Amino acid sequence: MNPLDQTSALALARTTLQQEIDALHELAGEVGAAYWEAARLIAGCPGIVWVTGVGTSAAVGQRFAHILTDCGARSMFLSPDIGRHGHSGAMTSGEVLVAISRGGESAEVNEMVEIANRRGLTTLGFLHEEQSCLARLCQHILPIHSPAEYELGGYCATASTVACSAACDAISAIVLALKGYSPEEFAGTHPGGAVGRAHYPGPIHSEGGGQ
């Protein structure tokens, strides 16, 4: 283990946080028509909004699918692990596939887009590299830029993951406004946890007889 005193450690933590703040500030300045287009496609989807990705992009995608559903846009995360082994058959013409990949060269993600295109879905890429294979495969793209030098250690996806999550939140905010999904509708499907206790209209029964 490398020697590191508390002062240096805290300075490093502050630098990391500031870099992520700076990345978000730069991203906010890039918000434009592509956000509107992406949100309209998602809000107008007549079926399921599928989200796919690998690595840290998968974590972002799972979160995005959950939030979209909470905003009234039915969404599911579909891992390439099972999507490329038959489960992509659940995707139906007219639906939307959001593919998340910073570099746009993840073969598994790109193959999912190819399958979706063949099945008649609208494909939307959330990516940093606008000249990537993913950008060429997708019918629509949402550029989400973040400085490579802000990644932890220069390679571990951290600032880019924060930026992508924030962009997904921005899209979700527009989708929620477009869908007009009310707190009452949300409460009907979210009885769990503190949110459920605050908003759910009916009685909440404890599980397993616990308190």
SERO-4910 file (N, C-alpha, C, O; in steps of 0.05 Angstrom, whole numbers):
BEGIN
 pado doro    nc1    nc2    nc3   cac1   cac2   cac3    cc1    cc2    cc3    oc1    oc2    oc3
  Met    A     17    -24      0      0      0      0     18     25      0     37     27     15
  Asn    A     11     44    -17     27     69    -19     22     86      6     -1     87     16
  Pro    A     42     99     16     38    117     39     22    141     30     26    153      9
  Leu    A      2    149     47    -16    171     41    -26    182     67    -39    168     83
  Asp    A    -20    208     73    -30    219     97    -58    231     94    -68    233     71
  Gln    A    -71    238    115    -98    246    114   -102    272     98   -121    274     82
  Thr    A    -84    290    100    -86    315     85    -86    310     55   -102    322     40
  Ser    A    -67    294     47    -65    287     18    -90    272      9    -99    276    -14
  Ala    A    -99    254     26   -123    237     18   -147    255     14   -162    251     -5
  Leu    A   -152    274     33   -175    291     31   -173    310      7   -193    317     -6
  Ala    A   -149    319      1   -144    336    -22   -151    321    -48   -163    332    -67
  Leu    A   -143    295    -49   -150    278    -72   -180    275    -75   -190    275    -97
  Ala    A   -194    271    -52   -223    267    -53   -236    293    -63   -254    291    -80
  Arg    A   -227    316    -54   -238    341    -63   -233    345    -93   -251    355   -107
  Thr    A   -209    338   -102   -203    341   -131   -221    324   -148   -231    332   -169
  Thr    A   -226    299   -138   -243    281   -153   -271    292   -155   -284    291   -176
  Leu    A   -282    301   -133   -309    313   -133   -310    338   -151   -330    341   -165
  Gln    A   -290    354   -150   -290    379   -166   -289    372   -196   -302    385   -212
  Gln    A   -274    351   -203   -273    343   -231   -300    334   -240   -308    340   -263
  Glu    A   -315    319   -224   -341    310   -231   -361    334   -233   -378    334   -251
  Ile    A   -358    353   -215   -374    378   -217   -368    392   -243   -386    402   -257
  Asp    A   -343    394   -250   -335    408   -275   -346    393   -299   -355    406   -318
  Ala    A   -345    367   -298   -356    351   -321   -385    356   -324   -395    359   -347
  Leu    A   -400    358   -303   -429    363   -304   -434    392   -314   -453    396   -330
  His    A   -418    410   -306   -421    438   -315   -417    440   -345   -432    454   -359
  Glu    A   -396    426   -355   -391    426   -384   -414    412   -399   -422    421   -420
  Leu    A   -424    391   -387   -446    376   -400   -471    393   -402   -485    393   -422
  Ala    A   -476    408   -381   -500    426   -381   -499    446   -404   -520    454   -415
  Gly    A   -475    455   -410   -472    474   -432   -476    462   -459   -479    476   -479
  Glu    A   -477    435   -461   -481    421   -487   -510    412   -492   -516    401   -513
  Val    A   -527    417   -472   -555    408   -475   -568    423   -498   -567    448   -500
  Gly    A   -579    408   -516   -592    419   -540   -614    402   -551   -626    386   -537
  Ala    A   -618    404   -577   -640    391   -591   -640    361   -588   -661    348   -588
  Ala    A   -616    349   -585   -614    320   -583   -628    310   -558   -639    287   -558
  Tyr    A   -629    325   -537   -643    318   -512   -673    317   -517   -687    299   -508
  Trp    A   -683    337   -531   -711    338   -537   -719    315   -555   -740    303   -550
  Glu    A   -703    309   -575   -709    287   -593   -709    261   -578   -727    245   -581
  Ala    A   -689    256   -561   -688    231   -546   -712    228   -527   -724    207   -525
  Ala    A   -719    249   -513   -741    248   -494   -768    243   -509   -785    229   -499
  Arg    A   -771    256   -532   -796    252   -548   -798    223   -557   -820    211   -556
  Leu    A   -776    211   -566   -776    183   -575   -784    165   -552   -799    146   -556
  Ile    A   -772    170   -529   -777    153   -506   -806    156   -496   -820    137   -491
  Ala    A   -815    181   -493   -842    186   -482   -863    176   -502   -885    168   -493
  Gly    A   -857    177   -527   -877    168   -547   -876    138   -554   -892    129   -570
  Cys    A   -858    123   -541   -856     95   -546   -882     81   -538   -891     83   -515
  Pro    A   -895     66   -557   -920     53   -550   -917     27   -534   -936     16   -524
  Gly    A   -892     17   -532   -888     -7   -517   -867     -3   -495   -869     15   -479
  Ile    A   -846    -21   -496   -825    -20   -476   -801     -4   -487   -794     -7   -510
  Val    A   -790     12   -469   -765     25   -475   -743      7   -464   -739      6   -439
  Trp    A   -728     -6   -482   -707    -24   -473   -681     -9   -470   -675     10   -485
  Val    A   -665    -16   -450   -640     -3   -445   -618    -25   -443   -623    -45   -430
  Thr    A   -596    -20   -456   -575    -41   -455   -548    -27   -452   -544     -4   -458
  Gly    A   -528    -43   -442   -501    -33   -438   -486    -54   -422   -497    -73   -412
  Val    A   -459    -51   -421   -442    -69   -406   -425    -53   -387   -421    -29   -391
  Gly    A   -413    -66   -367   -395    -53   -348   -410    -31   -333   -433    -35   -324
  Thr    A   -396     -9   -328   -409     13   -313   -433     24   -329   -451     35   -316
  Ser    A   -433     22   -355   -456     31   -371   -480     15   -365   -503     25   -366
  Ala    A   -476    -11   -358   -499    -28   -350   -511    -17   -324   -536    -17   -321
  Ala    A   -494     -9   -305   -504      2   -280   -521     27   -285   -542     31   -273
  Val    A   -510     45   -302   -525     69   -309   -551     61   -323   -572     73   -317
  Gly    A   -550     42   -341   -574     34   -356   -596     22   -338   -619     28   -342
  Gln    A   -588      6   -318   -608     -5   -300   -622     17   -284   -646     16   -280
  Arg    A   -606     36   -275   -617     59   -261   -636     75   -279   -658     83   -270
  Phe    A   -628     79   -304   -644     95   -322   -671     81   -328   -692     94   -328
  Ala    A   -670     55   -332   -695     41   -338   -714     43   -314   -738     46   -318
  His    A   -703     41   -290   -720     43   -266   -733     71   -264   -757     74   -259
  Ile    A   -717     92   -268   -727    119   -266   -747    125   -288   -768    138   -282
  Leu    A   -742    116   -312   -761    120   -334   -788    108   -327   -809    120   -332
  Thr    A   -788     84   -315   -813     71   -308   -827     87   -286   -852     90   -287
  Asp    A   -812     99   -268   -824    116   -247   -834    142   -259   -850    156   -245
  Cys    A   -826    148   -283   -836    172   -297   -859    166   -316   -868    184   -330
  Gly    A   -868    141   -316   -891    134   -333   -884    122   -360   -902    117   -376
  Ala    A   -858    119   -365   -849    106   -390   -839     78   -384   -818     75   -373
  Arg    A   -855     58   -391   -848     30   -384   -821     23   -396   -817     26   -420
  Ser    A   -803     14   -379   -775      9   -388   -764    -15   -374   -770    -21   -351
  Met    A   -746    -29   -389   -732    -52   -378   -703    -52   -387   -698    -45   -410
  Phe    A   -685    -59   -369   -657    -63   -377   -655    -91   -388   -664   -111   -376
  Leu    A   -641    -93   -411   -637   -120   -424   -607   -123   -428   -595   -111   -445
  Ser    A   -595   -140   -412   -566   -145   -414   -559   -160   -440   -574   -178   -448
  Pro    A   -538   -152   -453   -529   -167   -477   -523   -196   -471   -525   -213   -488
  Asp    A   -517   -202   -445   -512   -230   -438   -535   -248   -445   -531   -270   -455
  Ile    A   -559   -239   -439   -583   -255   -446   -596   -246   -472   -609   -262   -485
  Gly    A   -592   -221   -478   -604   -211   -503   -593   -224   -528   -607   -229   -547
  Arg    A   -567   -230   -527   -554   -243   -550   -557   -274   -549   -547   -288   -567
  His    A   -572   -283   -529   -577   -312   -527   -607   -317   -526   -616   -335   -512
  Gly    A   -622   -301   -542   -650   -307   -545   -670   -287   -534   -692   -284   -545
  His    A   -663   -273   -512   -683   -256   -499   -688   -230   -515   -707   -216   -509
  Ser    A   -671   -224   -535   -677   -201   -552   -703   -205   -568   -714   -187   -580
  Gly    A   -713   -230   -568   -738   -236   -580   -762   -222   -567   -784   -221   -578
  Ala    A   -757   -212   -543   -778   -197   -529   -782   -169   -540   -803   -157   -536
  Met    A   -762   -159   -554   -764   -133   -566   -782   -133   -590   -780   -151   -607
  Thr    A   -799   -113   -592   -820   -113   -613   -818    -88   -630   -811    -67   -621
  Ser    A   -825    -91   -656   -825    -69   -674   -841    -45   -663   -862    -48   -652
  Gly    A   -829    -21   -666   -842      3   -656   -832     12   -629   -837     34   -620
  Glu    A   -818     -7   -615   -807      0   -588   -781     15   -592   -772     20   -614
  Val    A   -768     22   -570   -743     37   -570   -722     22   -555   -727     10   -534
  Leu    A   -698     22   -566   -674     11   -552   -655     33   -547   -646     46   -566
  Val    A   -648     38   -522   -627     57   -515   -602     41   -509   -601     25   -491
  Ala    A   -580     46   -524   -555     33   -520   -535     52   -508   -530     74   -520
  Ile    A   -524     45   -485   -505     63   -471   -477     52   -473   -472     29   -466
  Ser    A   -458     69   -483   -430     61   -485   -413     86   -490   -417    100   -510
  Arg    A   -395     91   -472   -379    115   -475   -363    114   -501   -363    133   -516
  Gly    A   -348     93   -505   -331     90   -528   -345     82   -553   -336     87   -576
  Gly    A   -368     68   -550   -383     60   -573   -372     36   -589   -380     31   -612
  Glu    A   -353     22   -576   -341     -1   -590   -344    -27   -576   -330    -46   -581
  Ser    A   -363    -28   -557   -369    -54   -543   -384    -72   -562   -407    -66   -569
  Ala    A   -372    -94   -570   -384   -111   -591   -411   -122   -582   -429   -123   -599
  Glu    A   -415   -128   -557   -440   -140   -548   -463   -119   -550   -485   -126   -558
  Val    A   -457    -94   -543   -477    -73   -544   -484    -67   -573   -507    -64   -580
  Asn    A   -463    -66   -590   -468    -60   -619   -485    -82   -632   -501    -77   -649
  Glu    A   -480   -107   -623   -496   -129   -635   -525   -127   -626   -543   -133   -641
  Met    A   -530   -118   -601   -557   -113   -592   -571    -93   -610   -595    -95   -616
  Val    A   -557    -72   -617   -568    -51   -634   -574    -63   -662   -595    -57   -674
  Glu    A   -557    -79   -672   -562    -91   -698   -587   -108   -698   -603   -107   -716
  Ile    A   -590   -124   -676   -614   -140   -673   -639   -122   -672   -659   -128   -685
  Ala    A   -638   -101   -656   -660    -83   -653   -668    -70   -679   -691    -67   -686
  Asn    A   -648    -62   -695   -653    -50   -721   -668    -69   -739   -687    -62   -753
  Arg    A   -659    -94   -739   -672   -114   -756   -701   -120   -747   -717   -127   -763
  Arg    A   -706   -117   -721   -732   -122   -711   -751    -98   -712   -774   -100   -703
  Gly    A   -742    -76   -723   -759    -53   -727   -762    -34   -704   -781    -19   -702
  Leu    A   -742    -35   -685   -742    -16   -663   -729     10   -671   -714     11   -691
  Thr    A   -735     31   -656   -720     56   -659   -696     54   -640   -699     49   -616
  Thr    A   -672     58   -651   -648     55   -635   -635     82   -629   -633     99   -646
  Leu    A   -627     85   -604   -617    111   -594   -592    105   -578   -592     90   -559
  Gly    A   -569    117   -586   -544    113   -572   -537    136   -554   -537    159   -563
  Phe    A   -530    130   -529   -520    150   -510   -490    145   -510   -481    124   -500
  Leu    A   -474    164   -519   -445    158   -523   -428    183   -523   -438    206   -526
  His    A   -403    179   -519   -383    201   -520   -371    203   -548   -368    225   -559
  Glu    A   -364    180   -559   -350    180   -585   -370    180   -608   -382    160   -614
  Glu    A   -372    203   -620   -392    207   -642   -384    195   -668   -400    193   -687
  Gln    A   -359    186   -670   -349    173   -695   -347    142   -691   -333    129   -707
  Ser    A   -359    132   -670   -356    104   -663   -375     86   -679   -392     95   -694
  Cys    A   -370     60   -677   -387     40   -690   -416     43   -680   -435     41   -696
  Leu    A   -420     47   -654   -446     50   -643   -461     74   -655   -485     72   -661
  Ala    A   -447     96   -658   -459    120   -669   -468    114   -698   -489    125   -706
  Arg    A   -453     98   -712   -461     92   -740   -485     73   -741   -501     74   -760
  Leu    A   -487     55   -722   -508     36   -722   -535     47   -712   -556     39   -722
  Cys    A   -534     66   -694   -559     77   -683   -572     97   -701   -559    112   -716
  Gln    A   -598     97   -701   -614    116   -717   -612    144   -705   -614    164   -720
  His    A   -609    146   -679   -607    172   -666   -585    170   -645   -581    148   -633
  Ile    A   -572    191   -639   -552    191   -618   -555    215   -599   -564    237   -608
  Leu    A   -547    211   -574   -546    233   -555   -517    234   -545   -508    217   -530
  Pro    A   -502    254   -554   -474    257   -546   -473    264   -516   -486    283   -507
  Ile    A   -457    249   -501   -453    255   -472   -423    256   -468   -410    235   -464
  His    A   -412    280   -468   -383    283   -467   -373    286   -438   -387    298   -422
  Ser    A   -349    276   -433   -336    280   -408   -306    277   -413   -297    260   -429
  Pro    A   -290    294   -399   -261    293   -404   -249    266   -395   -253    257   -373
  Ala    A   -233    254   -413   -221    228   -407   -202    230   -383   -199    211   -368
  Glu    A   -189    254   -380   -170    257   -358   -183    258   -331   -169    256   -310
  Tyr    A   -210    260   -330   -224    260   -304   -230    232   -295   -239    229   -272
  Glu    A   -226    212   -311   -231    185   -302   -211    177   -280   -188    185   -282
  Leu    A   -220    162   -261   -203    155   -238   -180    138   -248   -183    117   -260
  Gly    A   -156    148   -242   -132    135   -251   -127    138   -281   -108    127   -292
  Gly    A   -144    153   -294   -142    157   -323   -156    136   -340   -155    137   -364
  Tyr    A   -168    116   -326   -180     94   -341   -206     83   -329   -223     72   -344
  Cys    A   -211     87   -303   -234     75   -290   -258     95   -293   -257    118   -285
  Ala    A   -280     85   -305   -302    102   -312   -316    113   -287   -331     99   -273
  Thr    A   -310    138   -281   -322    151   -258   -336    177   -266   -361    178   -265
  Ala    A   -321    196   -275   -334    222   -284   -353    217   -307   -374    229   -309
  Ser    A   -345    199   -325   -363    193   -348   -389    180   -339   -410    185   -351
  Thr    A   -387    163   -318   -411    150   -308   -429    170   -295   -454    169   -298
  Val    A   -417    189   -280   -433    210   -267   -447    227   -289   -470    234   -286
  Ala    A   -432    234   -310   -443    250   -332   -466    236   -346   -486    248   -351
  Cys    A   -462    211   -351   -483    196   -365   -508    193   -348   -530    195   -357
  Ser    A   -504    188   -322   -527    186   -303   -542    212   -302   -567    213   -302
  Ala    A   -527    234   -302   -540    261   -301   -555    266   -327   -577    278   -326
  Ala    A   -544    259   -350   -557    262   -375   -583    246   -375   -604    255   -385
  Cys    A   -582    222   -365   -606    205   -363   -627    219   -345   -651    217   -351
  Asp    A   -619    231   -324   -637    245   -306   -650    269   -321   -674    273   -318
  Ala    A   -634    283   -337   -645    305   -352   -666    296   -372   -687    308   -375
  Ile    A   -660    274   -386   -680    262   -404   -705    254   -389   -727    258   -398
  Ser    A   -701    241   -366   -724    232   -350   -742    255   -342   -766    252   -341
  Ala    A   -730    278   -335   -745    301   -327   -764    310   -350   -787    317   -345
  Ile    A   -753    310   -375   -770    317   -398   -791    297   -402   -814    303   -408
  Val    A   -784    271   -400   -803    249   -404   -826    252   -384   -850    249   -392
  Leu    A   -819    257   -359   -840    259   -338   -859    282   -345   -884    279   -342
  Ala    A   -848    304   -355   -865    327   -362   -883    320   -386   -906    328   -387
  Leu    A   -871    306   -406   -887    298   -429   -909    278   -423   -931    280   -433
  Lys    A   -902    259   -406   -922    238   -399   -944    248   -381   -966    237   -381
  Gly    A   -937    269   -365   -957    278   -346   -963    258   -324   -986    257   -314
  Tyr    A   -944    241   -318   -948    220   -299   -951    232   -271   -933    245   -261
  Ser    A   -974    227   -258   -980    241   -233   -968    227   -209   -962    203   -210
  Pro    A   -965    242   -187   -956    229   -162   -975    207   -153   -966    187   -141
  Glu    A  -1001    209   -159  -1020    189   -152  -1015    163   -168  -1017    141   -157
  Glu    A  -1009    166   -194  -1003    142   -210   -978    129   -200   -976    105   -198
  Phe    A   -958    145   -194   -932    135   -184   -936    120   -158   -925     98   -154
  Ala    A   -953    132   -140   -957    119   -114   -970     92   -116   -965     75   -100
  Gly    A   -986     88   -137  -1000     62   -140   -981     39   -146   -989     16   -142
  Thr    A   -957     44   -155   -938     23   -161   -913     24   -143   -894      9   -148
  His    A   -913     41   -123   -889     44   -107   -897     44    -77   -894     64    -63
  Pro    A   -907     21    -67   -914     20    -39   -890     16    -20   -892     19      4
  Gly    A   -867      9    -31   -844      1    -15   -828     24     -4   -826     46    -17
  Gly    A   -815     20     18   -796     39     29   -808     65     39   -832     67     42
  Ala    A   -790     84     45   -799    110     56   -816    125     36   -835    138     43
  Val    A   -810    122     10   -826    135    -11   -854    124    -10   -873    139    -12
  Gly    A   -856     97     -8   -883     85     -7   -899     94     17   -922     99     15
  Arg    A   -885     95     40   -900    103     64   -910    132     62   -930    139     74
  Ala    A   -895    148     47   -903    176     44   -925    181     24   -941    199     26
  His    A   -926    163      3   -944    168    -19   -965    147    -25   -985    153    -37
  Tyr    A   -960    122    -16   -978    100    -24  -1006    104    -11  -1007    109     13
  Pro    A  -1028    102    -27  -1054    109    -17  -1067     88      2  -1084     95     18
  Gly    A  -1058     63      0  -1070     42     16  -1053     34     39  -1031     44     43
  Pro    A  -1063     15     56  -1047      5     78  -1023    -11     69  -1026    -26     49
  Ile    A  -1001     -8     82   -977    -23     75   -973    -45     97   -969    -38    120
  His    A   -973    -70     89   -970    -92    107   -941    -99    110   -927   -102     89
  Ser    A   -931   -103    134   -903   -110    137   -899   -139    128   -918   -155    129
  Glu    A   -876   -145    118   -870   -171    107   -860   -189    129   -844   -181    146
  Gly    A   -869   -214    128   -860   -235    147   -866   -229    176   -854   -241    194
  Gly    A   -886   -212    181   -894   -207    208   -876   -189    223   -879   -185    247
  Gly    A   -856   -176    209   -838   -158    223   -850   -132    229   -873   -126    221
  Gln    A   -835   -115    244   -845    -89    252   -841    -69    230   -848    -45    234
***
